[in-house]
């Protein structure tokens, strides 16, 4: 998903992880005493074409995310107002809380520990099953420690 969103626009992943961009301008009414520029929100009448494009990225992100979902999942995120909220809800729905992640990890390790070649199974099929379990573990952001299996 990261690659798909990033190819749409360089700022798209920022929108998904940080939220919509706010258009700011220097506040010339404030005296600068510490050398730092003070900013205020830019009125919509002053937005440039680029400002409008950047503020619309959240709408584009929401559209892309929603189009990838089935009806059941969509019903769980449809109340989210911004792309970031949709993304966070999807992470919660797909990955679960820490206990769920630990349970998934335990099951994946158990599968790996207990894997045996089935009667009539080709080495290619066996290798595919092993690769699938390793991919599960990698998805859970854990590395298999070779020492554990020796």
NUGU-714889 format. One line per 2 residues: number of its first residue (from 0); for each residue x, y, z of N, C-alpha, C, O, CB. Coordinates in nm, 4 decimals, padded with zeros to 6 digits, m for minus. Glycine has a CB too. Layout:
REM NUGU-714889
NUM> X:Y:Z:X:Y:Z:X:Y:Z:X:Y:Z:X:Y:Z | ...
***
This chain:
REM NUGU-714889
0> 00.0836:m00.1193:00.0000:00.0000:00.0000:00.0000:00.0876:00.1249:00.0000:00.0558:00.2239:m00.0659:m00.0949:00.0002:00.1218 | 00.1979:00.1196:00.0744:00.2873:00.2349:00.0816:00.3332:00.2752:m00.0587:00.3286:00.3928:m00.0949:00.4093:00.2035:00.1714
2> 00.3770:00.1775:m00.1363:00.4265:00.2068:m00.2709:00.3147:00.2639:m00.3588:00.3368:00.3585:m00.4343:00.4853:00.0796:m00.3354 | 00.1961:00.2065:m00.3486:00.0839:00.2543:m00.4306:00.0497:00.3996:m00.3973:00.0268:00.4805:m00.4872:m00.0401:00.1648:m00.4097
4> 00.0464:00.4319:m00.2700:00.0152:00.5693:m00.2307:00.1286:00.6650:m00.2677:00.1041:00.7765:m00.3136:m00.0123:00.5764:m00.0800 | 00.2518:00.6209:m00.2474:00.3666:00.7072:m00.2768:00.3770:00.7387:m00.4263:00.4199:00.8478:m00.4638:00.4959:00.6409:m00.2285
6> 00.3385:00.6449:m00.5104:00.3458:00.6700:m00.6544:00.2405:00.7726:m00.6976:00.2566:00.8384:m00.8003:00.3272:00.5386:m00.7327 | 00.1336:00.7862:m00.6200:00.0316:00.8857:m00.6510:00.0852:01.0269:m00.6293:00.0589:01.1179:m00.7078:m00.0934:00.8626:m00.5653
8> 00.1618:01.0430:m00.5197:00.2173:01.1740:m00.4855:00.3251:01.1534:m00.3796:00.3102:01.0694:m00.2910:00.1057:01.2724:m00.4342 | 00.4323:01.2292:m00.3887:00.5412:01.2155:m00.2923:00.4967:01.2428:m00.1489:00.5545:01.1868:m00.0557:00.6539:01.3089:m00.3288
10> 00.3967:01.3265:m00.1290:00.3499:01.3619:00.0051:00.2406:01.2700:00.0587:00.1959:01.2864:00.1722:00.2996:01.5026:00.0047 | 00.1976:01.1742:m00.0216:00.0825:01.0921:00.0168:00.1067:01.0123:00.1446:00.0184:01.0068:00.2302:00.0473:00.9974:m00.0957
12> 00.2228:00.9508:00.1600:00.2469:00.8703:00.2801:00.2504:00.9588:00.4042:00.2080:00.9163:00.5117:00.3789:00.7919:00.2672 | 00.3002:01.0808:00.3902:00.2978:01.1763:00.5011:00.1532:01.2012:00.5446:00.1239:01.2050:00.6642:00.3665:01.3098:00.4605
14> 00.0650:01.2179:00.4497:m00.0770:01.2428:00.4780:m00.1371:01.1244:00.5545:m00.2132:01.1439:00.6492:m00.1557:01.2675:00.3461 | m00.1033:01.0037:00.5140:m00.1568:00.8825:00.5772:m00.1043:00.8681:00.7199:m00.1790:00.8291:00.8097:m00.1201:00.7578:00.4945
16> 00.0232:00.8991:00.7412:00.0821:00.8763:00.8735:00.0712:00.9960:00.9668:00.0689:00.9788:01.0887:00.2262:00.8390:00.8584 | 00.0644:01.1168:00.9122:00.0642:01.2369:00.9964:m00.0662:01.3146:00.9930:m00.0941:01.3927:01.0840:00.1752:01.3271:00.9548
18> m00.1458:01.2945:00.8903:m00.2725:01.3675:00.8782:m00.2645:01.4747:00.7711:m00.1580:01.4982:00.7140:m00.3108:01.4308:01.0118 | m00.3762:01.5395:00.7440:m00.3821:01.6412:00.6388:m00.2842:01.7564:00.6636:m00.2517:01.7896:00.7776:m00.5237:01.6960:00.6277
20> m00.2393:01.8149:00.5551:m00.1486:01.9296:00.5652:m00.2280:02.0558:00.5939:m00.3373:02.0754:00.5408:m00.0660:01.9464:00.4357 | m00.1723:02.1404:00.6777:m00.2298:02.2717:00.7038:m00.1486:02.3742:00.6256:m00.0256:02.3717:00.6277:m00.2308:02.3047:00.8573
22> m00.2165:02.4622:00.5582:m00.1482:02.5667:00.4836:m00.1201:02.6831:00.5781:m00.2118:02.7418:00.6356:m00.2327:02.6129:00.3609 | 00.0063:02.7148:00.5928:00.0481:02.8194:00.6858:00.1168:02.9326:00.6121:00.1659:02.9163:00.5004:00.1410:02.7623:00.7928
24> 00.1191:03.0477:00.6773:00.1935:03.1617:00.6250:00.2574:03.2338:00.7428:00.2151:03.2189:00.8575:00.1009:03.2581:00.5428 | 00.3580:03.3106:00.7127:00.4256:03.3868:00.8176:00.3298:03.4905:00.8751:00.2565:03.5561:00.8011:00.5537:03.4552:00.7627
26> 00.3309:03.5048:01.0070:00.2473:03.6033:01.0742:00.3281:03.7326:01.0847:00.4136:03.7473:01.1721:00.2008:03.5526:01.2160 | 00.2999:03.8236:00.9961:00.3757:03.9498:00.9936:00.3299:04.0464:01.1024:00.3956:04.1473:01.1280:00.3621:04.0167:00.8569
28> 00.2181:04.0157:01.1658:00.1672:04.1043:01.2709:00.2407:04.0845:01.4035:00.2328:04.1693:01.4924:00.0181:04.0810:01.2911 | 00.3115:03.9733:01.4164:00.3826:03.9436:01.5401:00.5278:03.9880:01.5258:00.5949:03.9554:01.4279:00.3741:03.7922:01.5747
30> 00.5744:04.0623:01.6245:00.7141:04.1052:01.6234:00.8020:03.9832:01.6487:00.7779:03.9071:01.7425:00.7403:04.2166:01.7304 | 00.9023:03.9649:01.5664:00.9940:03.8521:01.5810:01.1076:03.8936:01.6728:01.1917:03.9763:01.6376:01.0485:03.8049:01.4427
32> 01.1080:03.8337:01.7920:01.2112:03.8687:01.8890:01.3171:03.7605:01.9026:01.4327:03.7898:01.9330:01.1485:03.8953:02.0235 | 01.2778:03.6356:01.8800:01.3732:03.5265:01.8967:01.4328:03.4790:01.7648:01.5052:03.3795:01.7622:01.3066:03.4111:01.9658
34> 01.4039:03.5477:01.6570:01.4577:03.5110:01.5266:01.3783:03.4053:01.4536:01.4056:03.3789:01.3364:01.5959:03.4641:01.5421 | 01.2805:03.3434:01.5189:01.1984:03.2404:01.4558:01.0750:03.3031:01.3933:01.0162:03.3964:01.4480:01.1581:03.1325:01.5579
36> 01.0374:03.2510:01.2797:00.9166:03.2976:01.2132:00.7950:03.2371:01.2820:00.7924:03.1173:01.3105:00.9186:03.2612:01.0626 | 00.6964:03.3180:01.3080:00.5707:03.2700:01.3646:00.4719:03.2542:01.2503:00.4573:03.3425:01.1657:00.5156:03.3676:01.4748
38> 00.4042:03.1397:01.2495:00.3117:03.1103:01.1401:00.1686:03.1040:01.1892:00.1410:03.0728:01.3050:00.3489:02.9792:01.0727 | 00.0790:03.1346:01.0977:m00.0642:03.1224:01.1219:m00.1248:03.0485:01.0039:m00.0631:03.0368:00.8981:m00.1317:03.2625:01.1421
40> m00.2461:02.9989:01.0231:m00.3133:02.9295:00.9136:m00.3434:03.0275:00.8010:m00.3902:03.1390:00.8242:m00.4432:02.8618:00.9628 | m00.3160:02.9842:00.6806:m00.3376:03.0676:00.5629:m00.4856:03.0651:00.5264:m00.5435:02.9573:00.5136:m00.2504:03.0193:00.4434
42> m00.5483:03.1821:00.5094:m00.6896:03.1847:00.4678:m00.7066:03.1182:00.3311:m00.6194:03.1286:00.2448:m00.7425:03.3307:00.4631 | m00.8175:03.0513:00.3127:m00.8419:02.9778:00.1876:m00.8356:03.0682:00.0647:m00.8013:03.0227:m00.0445:m00.9777:02.9093:00.1931
44> m00.8683:03.1946:00.0823:m00.8626:03.2886:m00.0312:m00.7191:03.3094:m00.0808:m00.6979:03.3506:m00.1948:m00.9236:03.4239:00.0090 | m00.6224:03.2813:00.0042:m00.4821:03.3014:m00.0311:m00.4131:03.1736:m00.0796:m00.2946:03.1760:m00.1130:m00.4078:03.3566:00.0875
46> m00.4857:03.0636:m00.0833:m00.4251:02.9380:m00.1245:m00.3821:02.9438:m00.2705:m00.4536:02.9957:m00.3563:m00.5223:02.8223:m00.1025 | m00.2648:02.8899:m00.2964:m00.2157:02.8771:m00.4333:m00.2694:02.7458:m00.4905:m00.3317:02.6671:m00.4191:m00.0582:02.8816:m00.4385
48> m00.2454:02.7235:m00.6163:m00.2848:02.5975:m00.6786:m00.2154:02.4809:m00.6081:m00.2760:02.3759:m00.5871:m00.2506:02.5980:m00.8298 | m00.0895:02.4994:m00.5721:m00.0146:02.3955:m00.5001:m00.0736:02.3701:m00.3615:m00.0816:02.2551:m00.3183:00.1332:02.4354:m00.4873
50> m00.1149:02.4751:m00.2917:m00.1790:02.4592:m00.1603:m00.3066:02.3760:m00.1744:m00.3320:02.2868:m00.0935:m00.2114:02.5982:m00.0974 | m00.3854:02.4050:m00.2757:m00.5098:02.3320:m00.2983:m00.4820:02.1853:m00.3289:m00.5526:02.0964:m00.2813:m00.5891:02.3957:m00.4129
52> m00.3787:02.1611:m00.4084:m00.3420:02.0239:m00.4417:m00.3015:01.9473:m00.3148:m00.3427:01.8331:m00.2944:m00.2267:02.0223:m00.5451 | m00.2215:02.0111:m00.2311:m00.1753:01.9446:m00.1087:m00.2886:01.9198:m00.0098:m00.2921:01.8152:00.0549:m00.0671:02.0278:m00.0421
54> m00.3801:02.0133:00.0024:m00.4914:01.9923:00.0959:m00.5880:01.8860:00.0443:m00.6590:01.8237:00.1232:m00.5666:02.1240:00.1198 | m00.5915:01.8649:m00.0856:m00.6795:01.7633:m00.1430:m00.6206:01.6223:m00.1308:m00.6918:01.5243:m00.1526:m00.7069:01.7952:m00.2893
56> m00.4931:01.6106:m00.0967:m00.4308:01.4784:m00.0874:m00.5010:01.3874:00.0135:m00.5062:01.2661:m00.0066:m00.2847:01.4930:m00.0494 | m00.5543:01.4435:00.1199:m00.6257:01.3603:00.2155:m00.7491:01.2983:00.1508:m00.7795:01.1815:00.1750:m00.6655:01.4422:00.3388
58> m00.8201:01.3754:00.0689:m00.9363:01.3207:m00.0030:m00.8943:01.2085:m00.0968:m00.9624:01.1065:m00.1067:m01.0079:01.4313:m00.0824 | m00.7829:01.2272:m00.1650:m00.7320:01.1252:m00.2573:m00.6953:00.9998:m00.1783:m00.7295:00.8885:m00.2185:m00.6084:01.1782:m00.3370
60> m00.6259:01.0178:m00.0661:m00.5860:00.9039:00.0173:m00.7087:00.8270:00.0673:m00.7117:00.7041:00.0611:m00.5013:00.9521:00.1370 | m00.8092:00.8989:00.1166:m00.9318:00.8338:00.1638:m00.9966:00.7547:00.0516:m01.0416:00.6420:00.0724:m01.0307:00.9377:00.2194
62> m01.0014:00.8130:m00.0665:m01.0614:00.7473:m00.1817:m00.9874:00.6178:m00.2159:m01.0501:00.5143:m00.2385:m01.0616:00.8416:m00.3022 | m00.8558:00.6239:m00.2196:m00.7760:00.5053:m00.2525:m00.7970:00.3970:m00.1472:m00.8202:00.2810:m00.1812:m00.6260:00.5414:m00.2632
64> m00.7889:00.4340:m00.0211:m00.8059:00.3351:00.0854:m00.9443:00.2718:00.0814:m00.9569:00.1499:00.0924:m00.7823:00.3995:00.2217 | m01.0471:00.3524:00.0659:m01.1844:00.3001:00.0663:m01.2119:00.2090:m00.0520:m01.2864:00.1119:m00.0390:m01.2838:00.4143:00.0661
66> m01.1534:00.2387:m00.1666:m01.1757:00.1559:m00.2856:m01.1135:00.0174:m00.2726:m01.1513:m00.0739:m00.3460:m01.1196:00.2253:m00.4083 | m01.0196:00.0003:m00.1813:m00.9538:m00.1293:m00.1660:m01.0256:m00.2202:m00.0673:m00.9863:m00.3357:m00.0506:m00.8111:m00.1096:m00.1217
68> m01.1293:m00.1708:m00.0020:m01.1931:m00.2452:00.1058:m01.3198:m00.3177:00.0625:m01.3928:m00.2720:m00.0255:m01.2252:m00.1526:00.2184 | m01.3440:m00.4315:00.1263:m01.4711:m00.5006:00.1051:m01.5789:m00.4295:00.1874:m01.5479:m00.3419:00.2681:m01.4607:m00.6526:00.1447
70> m01.7039:m00.4669:00.1671:m01.8158:m00.3989:00.2332:m01.8096:m00.4086:00.3853:m01.8415:m00.3121:00.4547:m01.9467:m00.4565:00.1846 | m01.7693:m00.5230:00.4371:m01.7647:m00.5418:00.5828:m01.6598:m00.4499:00.6444:m01.6870:m00.3823:00.7436:m01.7340:m00.6897:00.6183
72> m01.5405:m00.4471:00.5865:m01.4339:m00.3622:00.6393:m01.4698:m00.2157:00.6217:m01.4462:m00.1344:00.7111:m01.3002:m00.3930:00.5700 | m01.5268:m00.1819:00.5069:m01.5667:m00.0426:00.4834:m01.6649:00.0045:00.5897:m01.6574:00.1184:00.6358:m01.6291:m00.0273:00.3438
74> m01.7563:m00.0828:00.6282:m01.8557:m00.0436:00.7295:m01.7898:m00.0113:00.8635:m01.8470:00.0612:00.9449:m01.9593:m00.1552:00.7483 | m01.6706:m00.0647:00.8865:m01.6000:m00.0405:01.0122:m01.5175:00.0880:01.0117:m01.4781:00.1371:01.1174:m01.5104:m00.1569:01.0426
76> m01.4913:00.1426:00.8919:m01.4089:00.2644:00.8843:m01.4838:00.3841:00.8275:m01.4290:00.4942:00.8222:m01.2866:00.2382:00.8001 | m01.6078:00.3643:00.7851:m01.6788:00.4705:00.7129:m01.6994:00.5978:00.7941:m01.7228:00.7037:00.7360:m01.8118:00.4197:00.6681
78> m01.6913:00.5906:00.9250:m01.7093:00.7097:01.0077:m01.5793:00.7898:01.0245:m01.5819:00.9006:01.0780:m01.7630:00.6698:01.1441 | m01.4676:00.7354:00.9799:m01.3396:00.8059:00.9916:m01.3409:00.9286:00.9012:m01.3854:00.9221:00.7865:m01.2207:00.7122:00.9549
80> m01.2922:01.0394:00.9534:m01.2975:01.1665:00.8810:m01.1750:01.1920:00.7929:m01.1855:01.2568:00.6888:m01.3121:01.2794:00.9789 | m01.0578:01.1404:00.8353:m00.9355:01.1668:00.7585:m00.8650:01.0352:00.7256:m00.8877:00.9330:00.7903:m00.8402:01.2611:00.8373
82> m00.7798:01.0400:00.6244:m00.7065:00.9217:00.5806:m00.6249:00.8580:00.6910:m00.6181:00.7354:00.7003:m00.6167:00.9569:00.4670 | m00.5632:00.9391:00.7743:m00.4822:00.8871:00.8849:m00.5677:00.8010:00.9776:m00.5237:00.6943:01.0205:m00.4175:01.0029:00.9642
84> m00.6880:00.8456:01.0086:m00.7777:00.7697:01.0953:m00.8179:00.6372:01.0307:m00.8262:00.5346:01.0983:m00.9025:00.8522:01.1281 | m00.8427:00.6397:00.9002:m00.8758:00.5160:00.8281:m00.7591:00.4188:00.8391:m00.7782:00.3016:00.8718:m00.9090:00.5452:00.6783
86> m00.6380:00.4676:00.8117:m00.5194:00.3830:00.8152:m00.4996:00.3223:00.9542:m00.4724:00.2028:00.9660:m00.3956:00.4635:00.7743 | m00.5128:00.4023:01.0576:m00.4948:00.3528:01.1945:m00.6009:00.2488:01.2303:m00.5714:00.1503:01.2980:m00.4997:00.4692:01.2945
88> m00.7232:00.2707:01.1853:m00.8303:00.1745:01.2108:m00.8028:00.0437:01.1371:m00.8259:m00.0642:01.1918:m00.9667:00.2326:01.1681 | m00.7539:00.0523:01.0144:m00.7211:m00.0682:00.9380:m00.6087:m00.1469:01.0045:m00.6128:m00.2699:01.0080:m00.6816:m00.0314:00.7948
90> m00.5092:m00.0775:01.0567:m00.4005:m00.1444:01.1280:m00.4577:m00.2169:01.2493:m00.4238:m00.3324:01.2751:m00.2906:m00.0426:01.1712 | m00.5434:m00.1496:01.3227:m00.6051:m00.2093:01.4412:m00.6871:m00.3332:01.4027:m00.6798:m00.4363:01.4696:m00.6949:m00.1057:01.5133
92> m00.7648:m00.3223:01.2948:m00.8488:m00.4339:01.2520:m00.7663:m00.5523:01.2022:m00.8006:m00.6675:01.2290:m00.9440:m00.3883:01.1431 | m00.6584:m00.5249:01.1303:m00.5790:m00.6318:01.0691:m00.4759:m00.6919:01.1630:m00.4534:m00.8129:01.1616:m00.5098:m00.5798:00.9471
94> m00.4142:m00.6091:01.2435:m00.3067:m00.6578:01.3290:m00.3521:m00.6871:01.4708:m00.2933:m00.7721:01.5377:m00.1954:m00.5581:01.3322 | m00.4542:m00.6195:01.5177:m00.5020:m00.6409:01.6525:m00.4149:m00.5707:01.7556:m00.3239:m00.4951:01.7217:m00.5083:m00.7882:01.6820
96> m00.4446:m00.5973:01.8814:m00.3671:m00.5375:01.9895:m00.2409:m00.6204:02.0146:m00.2152:m00.7168:01.9424:m00.4523:m00.5268:02.1188 | m00.1632:m00.5846:02.1143:m00.0365:m00.6535:02.1426:m00.0594:m00.8007:02.1780:00.0190:m00.8867:02.1379:00.0378:m00.5830:02.2574
98> m00.1650:m00.8300:02.2521:m00.1937:m00.9694:02.2892:m00.2243:m01.0521:02.1650:m00.1783:m01.1657:02.1532:m00.3120:m00.9765:02.3883 | m00.3013:m00.9961:02.0729:m00.3340:m01.0661:01.9490:m00.2075:m01.0918:01.8687:m00.1894:m01.2010:01.8147:m00.4351:m00.9853:01.8654
100> m00.1194:m00.9915:01.8603:00.0067:m01.0082:01.7866:00.0912:m01.1184:01.8483:00.1489:m01.2000:01.7765:00.0859:m00.8765:01.7842 | 00.0989:m01.1214:01.9814:00.1769:m01.2259:02.0496:00.1173:m01.3640:02.0232:00.1907:m01.4607:02.0029:00.1825:m01.1988:02.2017
102> m00.0156:m01.3730:02.0234:m00.0813:m01.5008:01.9949:m00.0522:m01.5466:01.8524:m00.0231:m01.6639:01.8290:m00.2328:m01.4893:02.0165 | m00.0601:m01.4538:01.7574:m00.0300:m01.4876:01.6177:00.1143:m01.5343:01.6042:00.1429:m01.6287:01.5307:m00.0556:m01.3665:01.5255
104> 00.2041:m01.4687:01.6744:00.3452:m01.5057:01.6703:00.3654:m01.6456:01.7279:00.4389:m01.7260:01.6706:00.4302:m01.4032:01.7475 | 00.3017:m01.6747:01.8390:00.3130:m01.8081:01.9015:00.2626:m01.9162:01.8073:00.3256:m02.0212:01.7938:00.2341:m01.8133:02.0343
106> 00.1499:m01.8916:01.7424:00.0933:m01.9891:01.6490:00.1879:m02.0108:01.5313:00.2094:m02.1245:01.4893:m00.0451:m01.9425:01.5987 | 00.2446:m01.9028:01.4777:00.3366:m01.9148:01.3649:00.4620:m01.9923:01.4041:00.5091:m02.0758:01.3268:00.3747:m01.7763:01.3123
108> 00.5170:m01.9664:01.5226:00.6338:m02.0417:01.5694:00.5980:m02.1886:01.5891:00.6776:m02.2770:01.5574:00.6881:m01.9819:01.7010 | 00.4789:m02.2145:01.6412:00.4354:m02.3523:01.6612:00.4224:m02.4247:01.5269:00.4623:m02.5404:01.5141:00.3015:m02.3559:01.7373
110> 00.3666:m02.3559:01.4274:00.3564:m02.4148:01.2929:00.4952:m02.4501:01.2409:00.5165:m02.5579:01.1854:00.2855:m02.3174:01.1949 | 00.5898:m02.3572:01.2598:00.7249:m02.3796:01.2100:00.7904:m02.4963:01.2837:00.8537:m02.5815:01.2214:00.8098:m02.2521:01.2251
112> 00.7755:m02.5004:01.4155:00.8342:m02.6082:01.4952:00.7796:m02.7451:01.4560:00.8523:m02.8444:01.4598:00.8089:m02.5835:01.6428 | 00.6526:m02.7508:01.4186:00.5858:m02.8784:01.3936:00.5765:m02.9162:01.2460:00.5144:m03.0172:01.2127:00.4487:m02.8743:01.4514
114> 00.6360:m02.8384:01.1580:00.6207:m02.8663:01.0150:00.6946:m02.9949:00.9772:00.8096:m03.0171:01.0151:00.6730:m02.7475:00.9308 | 00.6253:m03.0766:00.9027:00.6815:m03.2020:00.8526:00.6339:m03.2183:00.7090:00.5263:m03.1721:00.6708:00.6390:m03.3253:00.9419
116> 00.7154:m03.2837:00.6329:00.6771:m03.3103:00.4951:00.5651:m03.4143:00.4944:00.5734:m03.5170:00.5619:00.7992:m03.3589:00.4115 | 00.4607:m03.3860:00.4172:00.3457:m03.4754:00.4089:00.3733:m03.5864:00.3075:00.4532:m03.5697:00.2154:00.2180:m03.3968:00.3701
118> 00.3067:m03.6986:00.3260:00.3199:m03.8094:00.2315:00.2714:m03.7638:00.0941:00.1625:m03.7078:00.0809:00.2397:m03.9343:00.2799 | 00.3516:m03.7878:m00.0056:00.3151:m03.7506:m00.1422:00.3412:m03.6046:m00.1765:00.3167:m03.5620:m00.2894:00.1715:m03.7804:m00.1646
120> 00.3904:m03.5282:m00.0806:00.4174:m03.3858:m00.1035:00.5535:m03.3695:m00.1721:00.6514:m03.4332:m00.1333:00.4140:m03.3063:00.0308 | 00.5581:m03.2847:m00.2731:00.6853:m03.2595:m00.3405:00.7712:m03.1657:m00.2561:00.7205:m03.0956:m00.1685:00.6618:m03.1995:m00.4814
122> 00.9003:m03.1653:m00.2829:00.9887:m03.0744:m00.2086:00.9519:m02.9300:m00.2360:00.9671:m02.8444:m00.1489:01.1357:m03.0990:m00.2454 | 00.9042:m02.9023:m00.3551:00.8615:m02.7661:m00.3898:00.7415:m02.7241:m00.3044:00.7384:m02.6127:m00.2522:00.8259:m02.7569:m00.5405
124> 00.6433:m02.8129:m00.2904:00.5255:m02.7830:m00.2087:00.5642:m02.7640:m00.0619:00.5135:m02.6744:00.0056:00.4212:m02.8954:m00.2218 | 00.6537:m02.8487:m00.0141:00.7020:m02.8385:00.1244:00.7741:m02.7051:00.1450:00.7526:m02.6365:00.2450:00.7968:m02.9573:00.1586
126> 00.8585:m02.6700:00.0506:00.9298:m02.5426:00.0567:00.8330:m02.4244:00.0559:00.8549:m02.3256:00.1261:01.0275:m02.5310:m00.0605 | 00.7268:m02.4341:m00.0226:00.6250:m02.3282:m00.0274:00.5563:m02.3120:00.1077:00.5303:m02.1996:00.1507:00.5205:m02.3587:m00.1359
128> 00.5266:m02.4230:00.1750:00.4647:m02.4150:00.3075:00.5589:m02.3514:00.4090:00.5172:m02.2693:00.4906:00.4229:m02.5543:00.3554 | 00.6860:m02.3897:00.4035:00.7850:m02.3300:00.4937:00.7966:m02.1806:00.4665:00.7995:m02.1003:00.5598:00.9229:m02.3987:00.4774
130> 00.8033:m02.1431:00.3394:00.8127:m02.0007:00.3023:00.6919:m01.9228:00.3516:00.7050:m01.8086:00.3957:00.8256:m01.9852:00.1500 | 00.5751:m01.9834:00.3444:00.4538:m01.9174:00.3926:00.4608:m01.8866:00.5414:00.4206:m01.7789:00.5853:00.3324:m02.0037:00.3640
132> 00.5119:m01.9812:00.6183:00.5243:m01.9597:00.7629:00.6299:m01.8532:00.7915:00.6101:m01.7680:00.8782:00.5604:m02.0920:00.8353 | 00.7388:m01.8572:00.7210:00.8441:m01.7563:00.7388:00.7901:m01.6183:00.7038:00.8209:m01.5206:00.7721:00.9680:m01.7896:00.6514
134> 00.7104:m01.6094:00.5989:00.6486:m01.4815:00.5625:00.5547:m01.4332:00.6719:00.5480:m01.3134:00.6995:00.5725:m01.4944:00.4301 | 00.4816:m01.5262:00.7348:00.3954:m01.4896:00.8481:00.4783:m01.4288:00.9604:00.4435:m01.3248:01.0163:00.3179:m01.6128:00.9000
136> 00.5880:m01.4952:00.9919:00.6755:m01.4462:01.0991:00.7343:m01.3106:01.0638:00.7394:m01.2212:01.1482:00.7881:m01.5464:01.1268 | 00.7784:m01.2948:00.9406:00.8327:m01.1663:00.8973:00.7275:m01.0566:00.9029:00.7575:m00.9425:00.9380:00.8884:m01.1774:00.7561
138> 00.6053:m01.0913:00.8686:00.4966:m00.9939:00.8757:00.4736:m00.9499:01.0196:00.4291:m00.8378:01.0443:00.3675:m01.0525:00.8167 | 00.5032:m01.0365:01.1129:00.4904:m01.0025:01.2537:00.6172:m00.9340:01.3049:00.6350:m00.9158:01.4254:00.4606:m01.1281:01.3361
140> 00.7046:m00.8966:01.2118:00.8260:m00.8206:01.2398:00.9206:m00.8926:01.3347:00.9823:m00.8311:01.4217:00.7899:m00.6868:01.2973 | 00.9309:m01.0220:01.3170:01.0243:m01.1026:01.3954:01.1141:m01.1788:01.2994:01.0723:m01.2175:01.1902:00.9488:m01.2004:01.4912
142> 01.2353:m01.1991:01.3408:01.3265:m01.2796:01.2602:01.3429:m01.4154:01.3254:01.3492:m01.4275:01.4477:01.4639:m01.2096:01.2437 | 01.3495:m01.5159:01.2419:01.3743:m01.6503:01.2950:01.5223:m01.6572:01.3292:01.6088:m01.6290:01.2462:01.3331:m01.7637:01.1917
144> 01.5489:m01.6949:01.4515:01.6878:m01.7093:01.4960:01.7316:m01.8511:01.4646:01.6767:m01.9475:01.5179:01.7037:m01.6775:01.6495 | 01.8294:m01.8629:01.3787:01.8766:m01.9934:01.3331:01.9139:m02.0836:01.4501:01.8899:m02.2042:01.4447:01.9963:m01.9768:01.2403
146> 01.9718:m02.0275:01.5551:02.0148:m02.1060:01.6702:01.8987:m02.1832:01.7327:01.9173:m02.2941:01.7828:02.0789:m02.0153:01.7742 | 01.7799:m02.1247:01.7297:01.6639:m02.1874:01.7938:01.6344:m02.3241:01.7326:01.5856:m02.4141:01.8009:01.5406:m02.0966:01.7817
148> 01.6641:m02.3391:01.6043:01.6258:m02.4629:01.5348:01.7377:m02.5671:01.5335:01.7181:m02.6763:01.4801:01.5847:m02.4312:01.3919 | 01.8536:m02.5366:01.5904:01.9647:m02.6327:01.5919:01.9600:m02.7202:01.7138:02.0458:m02.8067:01.7311:02.0979:m02.5610:01.5862
***
